[in-house]
Amino acid sequence: MEIRPIAYIRTQFPEKFGIPRQSGLAASLRGTIVFEPEFRNPDALRGLEGFTHMWLIWEFSANLCGGRSWQPTVRPPRLGGNVHMGVFATRSPFRPNPLGLSCVRIDSIEYEAIEGPVIHVLGADLMDGTPVYDIKPYLPYADSYPDAEAGYVDSLSVKRLNVDVPDAVRAKCGNDELLGTLIEVLSLDPRPSYHDDPDRIYGMSFSGVNVRFKVIGDLLSIEDIEL
């Protein structure tokens, strides 16, 4: 079977580092789905405006294995990077077929945009420029199982850090919406799970700015923002 992208997504992440490990964890993250010219037909989106969420099927385009054979086990970052789990028991990007699945919130559909129609979404965990292969509406009655069990993941809570923003950094940024989304992303702890060096300064690119931060215990401090 041969598949090809129907669209690409534009997000605030020019690189992999810092992207939330699941969709919806940073609900204020903005993304825009821009269709390839062949698929820029408003009729293809007819009825989608009545849904609040949708599924994206996309490619781990920055994590291609480069022809290497697939491995039956991977080391999930949330388990510290030292525990092996079966690849099909994880959402690791290193898979036989590098396909991702994300549920995002539909913020708006812009039919009259220059590249329209485009779909504005919230909560996407995708890097800027990621190819999208299909879109499907989220159906609560079929897609939600509140009593479902999540195996080893059930014992892993989503870690949230406290984020300190010095007044000088806040003034330098000068964009409350951008800073609010950045704080939400940083609170998820972008570092690899096995990193715990309180003296290390980390760097992350986000929405056109470079962010420098360090983490001591449960406190992440933004050291600087380079515009």
Secondary structure by P-SEA (a helix, b strand, c coil): cbbbbcccccccccccccccccccccccbbbbbbbcccccccccccccccccbbbbbbbcccccccccccccbbbbcccccccccccccccccccccbbbbbbbbbcccccccccccbbbbccccccccccccbbbbbbccccccccccccccccccbbbbbbbbcaaaaaaaccaaaaaaaaaaaaacccccccccccbbbbbbcccbbbbbcccccccccccccc
